[in-house]
Amino acid sequence: MLTRTILIMAGVFAAVASDARAQTTPPPATLGFVNVNFGAQPGTSDIGRTASFPVYGEEATLVTDQKNGGGAMFEITGGYRFRGNWAAAIGFSNFQNHTDSSAVATVPHPLVFNAPRTINTSVADLSHSERGIHLSAVWFYPITNQIDLAFSAGPSFIHVKQELVSSFTVPPGTQDANFNVETESGTAFGVNLGIDGTYLITRNFGAGVFIRYAGGQEDLPSAEDMRVGGFQAGVGGRLRF
């Protein structure tokens, strides 16, 4: 009899405690969200060009080979659910690094025909930066009250600034080459596709991971079909309201 009474009381206590937890632990906020991420953009792209111009009545040539490597990136995205699990979002990303470029110049002789001089050099610490605006439609897939996945897609606009070896000048009467570095810029139109996973520590704050592709191509005066952006991945904080 005592055992039965204890079991009944334990069951009642468990039911009351469960009801109390349900009342004191509100569901996660689901209308607005802000994601702040730090990560990496590991992809690389090549910038190579060949140019020629007249010097001493012959053709001088320039061949460059420059590789843009990966590096760290930062991004922040904010959005609002407008219907059920669907949301609209806008994000900003920033990526930059520095690379070297090899340059090969062929300079004609000022007096002797068909006696060019070949100059091989490397130009260091050329900057590359990308700042993107990403618009996306987002669909949330809740797994639990604390965990969800978000799938996103939309257009991206990525402004790129690139330092590169654009040309060289020849001092009169010599076969020397002074290489010129210029900054060229443009805005690429591309797409973004991503998956974001969130774990809410409280109703409003959590942590997450993301992976996405956000990239496109842009024609710069000295670099046609230049690829910008690419695959990105990282971790960060999550705010829900």
N, C-alpha and C positions, 0 to 999 in steps of 0.2 A: 504493500500500500504506500509506504514511504517512498519507495523507488518510483512508483507510478506518479506520485505527486511531484517529485523532483523533476521527472522528465517533462511533465505538463508545464511546470513553472519555467523550465529551461526553454521549452518551445515558445512559450509566451514571451519570455525575455528576448529571444532571438528575433521573433517577429517584430517586437517593439523597437529593438535596436536597428533592424533593417529598415523599418519605416522612418526612424529618426535620421538615419544616414541618407535616405532618399530625400528627406525634407531639407537637410542641411547641406547637401552637396548638389548644387544646381547643375543643370546640363551645361555643356560648353557653349560659349558665345559663337554665333554662327552667321552674323550679318557681314561685318567688315573684317579685313585682315591686312596685316603688314608683315612681310618677310624681309629680314635683313641677313644677307649671306656673304660669306667669304669663301673663296674657292680658287680653282685653277682652270685655265684654258690651255690644255696641253698641246694643241695642234700646232703645226708649222706650215709656213707657206714660202714659196720661192719667188723672188723678184729678180728677173734677169732681163737685160736689154742690150741691144747692139745699135750703135749710132755711128754715123760718119759725116764728115764735113771737110771742105777743101782747105789744104794748107800747102803753100809752096807749089801750087799747081797740081798737087796730087791729093789723094783721099787719106785723111787721118781717121782712124777708127777707135771706138771705145766699146769694150765688152765688160759688163758688170755681172756679178753673181752675188745676190744677197738673200739670206735666209732669215725670215722672221720666226723666232722660236716661241715656245709657250711661256707662261708666267702666271702670276697671281692676278685675281680679278675680284671685284666687289660689285654687289648688286643689291638693289632694294626694290621691292614690288609691293604695291598696295592695290586692294580690290574690294568689291562689294557684291554680295549675293543679291541678285535681282529676282530670282525665281527658283525656289527649291534648292537643288544642289548646284545650280548654275550661277556663275559670277563673271563679271568683267573686271579686267585688271590692266594696270599700266606699270611698267618697270623701267628702271634706269640701271645701266651697267657701265663699269669703267675697267679698262684693261690697258696696260702699257708695259713696254720693255725696251731694251736697247740691244742692237745687233751690229755685227761688222759686215762690211762688203768688200769683196775682192774686185779689183779693177785692172784691166789690161788695156793700155793705150799703145797704138801704133802711130809713130810720128815720122813723116817723110823727112828726108835730108834737104836742107835749104839749097844745096848746090848740086848734089849728085842725084840723078833720077833713079828711082827704084832701089833706094838704099835706106829703107825705113829702120827706125829704132823701136824696139818693143820694151815697154815699161810695165812691170808688174808691181802692184802695190796693194795694200789693204787699208781701208778707211774704217776706223773704229768708232764705237759708241754712237751709232745712228739711232735716233729715237723713233719709236712707233707707238701710236696711241689710238685707242678705239673707245668711243663713247656712244652707247646705244640706247635707243628708246624702243621698248617692246610693248606692243598692245596684244592682248590675248583674251580669249574666252576660256574659262576655267570650269571644269566639272569635278566636284568633290565626291569621293567615294568613302563614306564613313565606315570604319571597321569596328571601332568601339567609341564610347564617349570621349576617350582620350587619344585615339589614333585614327588618322584618316590619310587618304591619298588624294592628290589633286593632279589632274591631267589638263595640260594647257596647250594652246596653239594660237598662232596669229602672226601678223606682220611685224617686222623689225626694221628700224632705220638706224644705221650705224655710221657715225661720222668718223672717218679715219684721217689721221695726219701721219705722214711718212717722210722721214729724212732719207735721201738717197743721193748717190753720185749721178748727177745729171749730165755733166759734160766736163771738158777740160780745155784750158787755154795753153797756147804755145808761145813762150817769150820769143820775140823776133830774132831770127838768126840762130836759133838753137833747136835741139831736138828734145827739149825738156817738156814736161807736162805738169801743169798746175790743176789739180782736180777740184771741181766745184761741187759743193753739197747744197742742195736746195730742199725746202720743205714743200711737199705737195699734199693737197687734201681733197676730199670728196665725201659724198654720202651714199652709202650702198643701201639698196632696198633688198630685204631678204625675208626669211621666215624664222619663227621660233616654235619648237616643239619640246615639251618638257613634262617631267614627272617630279612631284614634290611629296615627301612624306613628313608628317607632323606628329609629334607626341606632346600632348598638353600636360604640363606639370600642374598647373592650376587651371581655373576656368578661362583665364585670359592670356596666360603666358605658357610658352613651350619651346621646344627645340625641334629642328628638322634637318633633313638632307634633301638635296635636289640634284638632278641631272637633266641637261637639256642641250638641244642644238639651237644656236642662234647665229646665223651667218648669211652672207651674201657675197656679191662681187661688185667691184667698182673699177672704172677706167680712170686711172690717173694719167696726166700727160706723159710721164716717163714709165708707166707700168700699167699696161692694159690687162683687163681681166684679173685684177688683183683680188685675191680671196681675203675676206675679213670675217672676224668672228670664228665660230666653230663649236665644237663640243665643250661644254662647261659642266663642272661638278663642284659641290661644296656643302658646307654646313652653316647653320646660323640660328638666329632666334626667331620666334613666332609670336605675334600679337593678334589676339582675336577680340572683337568687340561687337 
